[in-house]
Amino acid sequence: MSVTRNKKGRFSLKTKVLHKSDSSAHQNQLQVQIETFGKLFKASTEHLKLKIGQKVKATVQLVKDYGLIAAIEGFGDLTGFIVNEQKSSGKHYKVGSVLECIVLDIDMSKMIVDLSERLAESKEKEAPQGNQKAVVELNKEQYLIVTFKKARN
C-alpha cells in the first residue's frame, strides 16, 4: 500500500490485498501507511471548509462575456464563477478586481464554486417564514438555488 498524488495533485491510496497469513510486522507497516494517508488527506482538505451562504473575497482572474472567473481568497484549490446575472449592475470589471461574494453552490468534483456579488450586497438578512416568493438564482441539473424575497405589505 502506498500514498501517492494523482494527476490532479490529490492524495490517493494504492492498495494491496492484505492476507491473514501476512506477518504482523507487514500488517503493522500497512496500518502505519493507512494512518499516514489519513493525516495527509485531512491536512490537504482542511482548507475546503467552505459553506453555502458564506461571504468570501474573490479576485477576478478572467472577464468573459458570460461572467467572471475568480480566485477565492483562502481557498486556492477552488475556482469561483460569477455569471452575469450574479454581478452587480452597472459595474465594470477588470482582472485583479477584488469582490465580496456569497457562495451559492459548491461542486467539489469539478472544484468550482458558484458565487454571487449581487446577493452579497443585499441588505435583507431575515429568514423567510410561511409562504414566500422566491427567485431562482441558479438552475442546476438536479436542484435549484433560490433566494426568498421579503414580503411586501
HUNORHU-V89536 format. One record per residue. N is the residue number from 0. SS is DSSP state (H for helix, E for strand, L for the rest). OMEGA is omega in degrees with one decimal (* if undefined). Layout:
# HUNORHU-V89536
n:N ss:SS omega:OMEGA
n:N ss:SS omega:OMEGA
This chain:
# HUNORHU-V89536
n:0 ss:L omega:178.4
n:1 ss:E omega:177.0
n:2 ss:E omega:178.8
n:3 ss:E omega:172.8
n:4 ss:E omega:178.4
n:5 ss:L omega:-176.9
n:6 ss:L omega:-179.8
n:7 ss:L omega:178.6
n:8 ss:L omega:179.6
n:9 ss:L omega:180.0
n:10 ss:E omega:173.9
n:11 ss:E omega:-175.7
n:12 ss:E omega:176.0
n:13 ss:E omega:-172.1
n:14 ss:L omega:170.0
n:15 ss:L omega:179.5
n:16 ss:L omega:178.4
n:17 ss:L omega:-179.2
n:18 ss:L omega:178.0
n:19 ss:L omega:-177.5
n:20 ss:L omega:178.6
n:21 ss:L omega:-180.0
n:22 ss:L omega:179.9
n:23 ss:H omega:176.9
n:24 ss:H omega:178.5
n:25 ss:H omega:178.2
n:26 ss:H omega:177.9
n:27 ss:H omega:178.7
n:28 ss:H omega:177.9
n:29 ss:H omega:178.9
n:30 ss:H omega:177.8
n:31 ss:H omega:178.8
n:32 ss:H omega:178.4
n:33 ss:H omega:179.0
n:34 ss:H omega:177.6
n:35 ss:H omega:177.6
n:36 ss:H omega:179.8
n:37 ss:H omega:179.5
n:38 ss:H omega:178.8
n:39 ss:H omega:179.9
n:40 ss:H omega:179.8
n:41 ss:H omega:179.2
n:42 ss:H omega:-177.2
n:43 ss:H omega:-178.9
n:44 ss:H omega:-177.1
n:45 ss:H omega:-176.9
n:46 ss:H omega:-177.0
n:47 ss:H omega:-178.4
n:48 ss:L omega:179.3
n:49 ss:L omega:-178.1
n:50 ss:L omega:175.4
n:51 ss:L omega:-178.3
n:52 ss:L omega:-179.2
n:53 ss:L omega:174.1
n:54 ss:E omega:178.9
n:55 ss:E omega:172.4
n:56 ss:E omega:-178.5
n:57 ss:E omega:178.6
n:58 ss:E omega:-177.5
n:59 ss:E omega:177.1
n:60 ss:E omega:179.0
n:61 ss:E omega:174.2
n:62 ss:E omega:-179.9
n:63 ss:E omega:179.4
n:64 ss:L omega:179.4
n:65 ss:L omega:179.7
n:66 ss:E omega:-176.7
n:67 ss:E omega:172.3
n:68 ss:E omega:-171.8
n:69 ss:E omega:171.9
n:70 ss:E omega:-178.0
n:71 ss:E omega:-177.8
n:72 ss:L omega:178.6
n:73 ss:L omega:-178.7
n:74 ss:L omega:-171.8
n:75 ss:L omega:-178.4
n:76 ss:L omega:-174.7
n:77 ss:L omega:177.1
n:78 ss:E omega:177.8
n:79 ss:E omega:179.6
n:80 ss:E omega:-179.9
n:81 ss:E omega:178.2
n:82 ss:E omega:-176.3
n:83 ss:H omega:-178.6
n:84 ss:H omega:-178.0
n:85 ss:H omega:176.0
n:86 ss:L omega:174.7
n:87 ss:L omega:-178.2
n:88 ss:L omega:176.1
n:89 ss:L omega:-177.4
n:90 ss:L omega:176.8
n:91 ss:L omega:-174.7
n:92 ss:L omega:174.1
n:93 ss:L omega:178.7
n:94 ss:L omega:-179.3
n:95 ss:L omega:177.3
n:96 ss:L omega:178.4
n:97 ss:E omega:-176.6
n:98 ss:E omega:170.8
n:99 ss:E omega:-174.4
n:100 ss:E omega:173.2
n:101 ss:E omega:176.8
n:102 ss:E omega:177.8
n:103 ss:E omega:-175.4
n:104 ss:E omega:179.9
n:105 ss:E omega:175.7
n:106 ss:E omega:-175.0
n:107 ss:L omega:179.7
n:108 ss:L omega:178.6
n:109 ss:L omega:-178.7
n:110 ss:L omega:-179.0
n:111 ss:E omega:178.3
n:112 ss:E omega:174.4
n:113 ss:E omega:-175.8
n:114 ss:E omega:174.8
n:115 ss:E omega:174.0
n:116 ss:H omega:-178.3
n:117 ss:H omega:-179.3
n:118 ss:H omega:178.0
n:119 ss:H omega:179.3
n:120 ss:H omega:-177.9
n:121 ss:L omega:-179.3
n:122 ss:L omega:-175.7
n:123 ss:L omega:-178.3
n:124 ss:L omega:-175.3
n:125 ss:L omega:176.6
n:126 ss:L omega:-180.0
n:127 ss:L omega:177.0
n:128 ss:L omega:179.6
n:129 ss:L omega:178.3
n:130 ss:L omega:-177.5
n:131 ss:L omega:170.6
n:132 ss:E omega:-178.0
n:133 ss:E omega:176.2
n:134 ss:E omega:177.5
n:135 ss:E omega:-179.8
n:136 ss:E omega:-176.1
n:137 ss:E omega:-179.7
n:138 ss:E omega:179.6
n:139 ss:L omega:-176.1
n:140 ss:L omega:-175.1
n:141 ss:L omega:-178.9
n:142 ss:L omega:178.7
n:143 ss:E omega:170.0
n:144 ss:E omega:-177.7
n:145 ss:E omega:169.6
n:146 ss:E omega:178.6
n:147 ss:E omega:178.3
n:148 ss:E omega:-179.9
n:149 ss:L omega:179.6
n:150 ss:L omega:179.8
n:151 ss:L omega:180.0
n:152 ss:L omega:*
